[in-house]
Amino acid sequence: MNPMDTFDPDMPCRVRDGLNDQIIEWSAQWASMYHEHASKWDEGVISWDGLLLNGWAPIVPSHPCSH
């Protein structure tokens, strides 16, 4: 996972919610709400919409297997 200080909410990705220990598929449609309401919770942790985001990863397209 990448650190939240490099997170771009305008890009689709996966984010890790440390509060609920789950991975969420991020929608770029949430970017304006993120910009308005996100706040630093702790070092490397962003509080947003009841979540504690502590990492993100790009969505890697899957490649179909060729046999």
C-alpha positions in Angstrom: 0.0 0.0 0.0 1.1 3.5 -0.8 1.1 6.3 1.9 -1.9 8.6 2.1 0.2 11.7 1.5 0.5 10.4 -2.1 -3.2 9.7 -2.5 -5.1 11.3 -5.4 -8.8 11.2 -4.7 -9.5 12.1 -8.3 -8.2 8.7 -9.4 -10.0 5.4 -9.0 -8.0 3.0 -6.7 -8.3 0.9 -3.6 -8.0 2.4 -0.1 -7.5 0.7 3.2 -9.7 1.5 6.1 -7.7 0.7 9.2 -10.7 1.2 11.5 -12.7 -1.6 10.0 -9.7 -3.5 8.6 -11.1 -3.6 5.0 -10.1 -2.6 1.5 -12.6 -0.3 -0.3 -12.7 0.4 -4.0 -12.4 4.2 -4.2 -14.6 6.1 -6.6 -13.4 9.4 -8.1 -16.9 10.6 -7.7 -16.2 11.0 -3.9 -13.2 13.4 -4.6 -15.1 16.6 -3.9 -16.4 15.2 -0.6 -12.9 14.0 0.3 -11.4 17.5 -0.4 -14.1 19.1 1.7 -14.2 16.8 4.7 -11.0 14.7 5.0 -8.7 15.6 7.9 -5.4 14.2 9.2 -6.2 11.8 12.1 -2.7 10.6 12.8 0.7 10.3 11.0 -0.2 8.6 7.7 -3.9 8.3 8.6 -6.8 10.4 7.1 -10.2 10.5 8.7 -13.0 10.7 6.2 -16.7 9.7 6.3 -16.3 7.6 9.4 -13.3 5.8 8.0 -9.6 5.9 8.9 -7.8 5.6 5.6 -4.1 4.5 6.0 -3.1 3.4 2.6 -4.0 3.2 -1.1 -3.1 1.0 -4.1 -3.8 1.5 -7.8 -6.3 -0.8 -9.5 -4.4 -3.1 -11.6 -6.4 -4.4 -14.6 -6.5 -8.2 -14.7 -5.2 -10.0 -17.7 -7.1 -12.9 -19.0 -5.1 -16.2 -19.1 -4.3 -17.5 -22.5 -4.0 -21.2 -22.8 
